[in-house]
Amino acid sequence: MSTLLKIDVSPRGESSISRKLGNHFATEWQSNHTGGEIITRDLATTRIPYVDLPWIAGAFTAPDQHSAEHKAALKISDELIDELLAADEVVISTPMYNFNVPAVLKAWIDHIVRLNKTFGFGPEGLKGLAGGKKVTVIITSGSEYTAGSPLESYNLEGPYFRVVFGFIGITDLTIVHAGGTNTVAQGKVTESVFIEKFVHEIDVAASK
């Protein structure tokens, strides 16, 4: 049985276009994976602390030497990593904030990129430990930042995902850029018309 880890990021709840696109992906994925399980992690309602000194000390200390403080600091990290490693596929639906990832998503990434958990070093150097799974990232943004657009160089979010997931061994990565949500906010197109523009691309990603 396949498992999909669905990561929702936007704090806008039912008003979020990125969440609606992520929900569409999940529905299409379910139709292509009979009996598959979907695990949802809502970052807008999960308290994810920023990495601090006890976390760093614990992450770089052997588990059998962890203090109570280390264990407390790493508890959420262990939980998030277990979710990631247990999943066959991951879909992340997120807005773009100031050309990059929202702070809560960066906090999630900081917790799941961890030595001897999702990456390590061996005789041949760096080795990603979270490979063998497929990740789809759906990015909504007010303006267009796709290849060839005038604002392409401002898009730090897409390239960042490729680097950070590649670092932990995940190279099967699909990014859907759903840019232009300002047209919805300005009343130039309806939300449903905007979403329809990206349905086919999302359906293809969900059916692989």
C-alpha positions in Angstrom: 0.0 0.0 0.0 1.4 3.4 -1.0 1.5 6.3 1.4 1.3 10.0 0.4 2.6 12.6 2.9 0.7 15.8 2.2 2.3 19.0 3.5 0.0 22.1 3.7 1.7 25.4 4.4 -0.6 28.4 3.9 -2.2 30.0 6.9 -5.2 31.1 4.8 -7.2 27.9 5.3 -10.0 27.3 2.9 -9.2 30.6 1.2 -5.8 29.3 0.1 -5.3 28.6 -3.6 -2.1 26.5 -2.8 -4.1 24.3 -0.5 -6.9 23.8 -3.1 -4.2 22.8 -5.6 -2.7 20.4 -3.0 -6.1 18.9 -2.3 -6.7 18.4 -6.0 -3.3 16.5 -6.2 -4.3 14.3 -3.2 -7.7 13.5 -4.8 -6.1 12.6 -8.1 -3.3 10.6 -6.4 -5.9 8.6 -4.4 -7.8 7.7 -7.6 -4.5 6.4 -9.0 -3.4 4.5 -5.9 -6.4 2.4 -4.7 -6.1 1.7 -1.0 -3.3 4.3 -0.7 -3.0 6.2 2.6 -2.8 10.0 2.8 -1.1 11.5 5.9 -1.6 15.2 6.2 0.8 17.5 8.0 -0.6 21.1 8.3 2.3 23.4 9.1 -0.1 26.3 9.8 -1.5 24.4 12.8 1.7 22.5 13.9 3.9 24.2 16.4 7.4 23.8 14.8 10.1 25.6 16.9 13.1 27.0 15.2 16.4 25.1 15.6 18.0 26.1 18.9 21.1 25.2 20.9 19.7 22.0 22.6 18.5 20.8 19.2 22.0 21.3 17.6 23.7 19.7 20.6 21.3 16.7 20.4 21.6 16.3 16.7 25.4 16.1 16.8 25.5 13.9 19.9 25.2 10.1 19.9 21.6 9.0 20.8 22.8 7.0 23.8 24.3 10.2 25.2 21.2 12.3 24.8 20.1 14.3 27.8 16.4 14.9 28.7 16.8 18.4 27.1 18.2 16.9 23.9 15.4 14.4 23.6 12.8 17.1 24.2 14.4 19.4 21.6 14.5 16.6 19.0 11.0 15.2 19.6 9.3 17.1 16.8 12.2 16.5 14.5 12.0 12.7 15.1 8.3 12.8 14.4 8.6 14.8 11.2 11.5 12.6 9.9 9.5 9.4 10.6 6.6 10.8 8.6 8.9 11.7 5.7 10.8 8.4 5.6 7.6 6.3 5.9 6.0 8.0 2.8 6.4 6.7 -0.7 5.4 10.1 -2.1 5.2 13.7 -0.8 3.3 16.7 -2.0 4.0 20.1 -0.6 1.6 22.9 -1.4 3.0 26.3 -0.5 2.9 30.0 -1.3 6.0 31.9 -2.2 6.9 34.6 0.4 9.4 37.2 -0.7 10.7 35.0 -3.5 11.4 32.0 -1.2 9.8 29.5 1.2 7.6 30.7 4.1 9.3 30.6 7.5 7.2 27.7 8.8 8.2 25.5 5.8 11.9 26.4 6.3 11.5 25.4 9.9 10.1 22.0 8.8 13.0 21.6 6.4 15.5 22.4 9.1 14.0 19.7 11.3 14.0 17.0 8.5 17.5 17.7 7.2 19.5 16.0 9.9 22.8 14.2 10.2 22.6 10.4 10.3 18.8 10.6 9.8 18.3 11.9 6.3 21.9 12.5 5.3 25.3 11.1 6.3 28.9 10.9 5.4 30.8 7.8 4.4 34.0 6.8 2.6 32.8 8.5 -0.6 31.6 11.6 1.1 28.0 12.9 1.4 25.2 10.4 1.1 21.5 11.2 1.1 19.5 8.8 3.2 15.9 9.7 2.2 16.0 8.7 -1.4 13.6 6.3 -3.2 10.6 8.6 -3.0 8.9 11.1 -5.2 8.2 14.7 -4.2 5.9 17.2 -5.9 6.0 20.8 -4.9 3.1 23.1 -5.9 4.1 26.8 -5.5 1.6 29.6 -5.8 2.8 33.2 -6.2 1.3 36.5 -6.9 3.4 37.1 -10.0 4.8 34.8 -12.7 8.3 33.5 -12.0 8.5 30.6 -14.5 11.4 30.1 -16.9 11.5 32.8 -19.5 9.4 35.3 -17.5 10.9 38.7 -16.7 10.9 37.8 -13.0 12.5 34.4 -13.4 15.7 35.4 -11.6 13.7 36.3 -8.5 12.5 32.7 -8.0 14.7 31.4 -5.2 12.1 28.9 -4.0 12.1 26.4 -6.8 15.9 26.0 -7.1 16.1 25.8 -3.3 13.8 22.8 -3.2 16.0 21.0 -5.8 19.1 21.7 -3.8 17.8 20.7 -0.3 15.9 17.6 -1.4 18.8 16.5 -3.6 21.0 16.9 -0.5 19.0 14.3 1.4 18.9 11.9 -1.6 15.6 12.9 -3.2 16.1 13.6 -6.9 12.6 12.6 -8.3 11.2 16.1 -7.8 8.4 17.8 -9.8 7.7 21.5 -9.3 4.4 23.0 -10.4 4.7 26.8 -10.6 1.2 28.2 -10.2 2.1 31.9 -10.6 -0.2 34.8 -11.1 -2.6 34.6 -8.2 -2.7 38.5 -8.2 -5.0 38.1 -11.2 -7.5 36.4 -8.9 -7.1 39.0 -6.1 -7.6 41.8 -8.6 -10.8 40.2 -10.0 -9.3 39.7 -13.5 -10.0 36.0 -13.5 -12.1 33.8 -11.2 -10.4 31.4 -8.8 -11.8 28.4 -10.5 -10.5 29.5 -13.9 -7.1 30.1 -12.4 -7.0 26.7 -10.8 -8.1 25.0 -14.0 -4.9 26.3 -15.7 -2.8 23.9 -13.6 -5.1 20.9 -13.2 -3.6 18.9 -16.1 0.0 19.5 -14.9 -1.0 18.4 -11.4 -2.9 15.4 -12.7 0.2 14.2 -14.6 2.3 14.6 -11.5 -0.2 12.7 -9.3 -0.5 9.8 -11.8 3.2 9.0 -12.0 
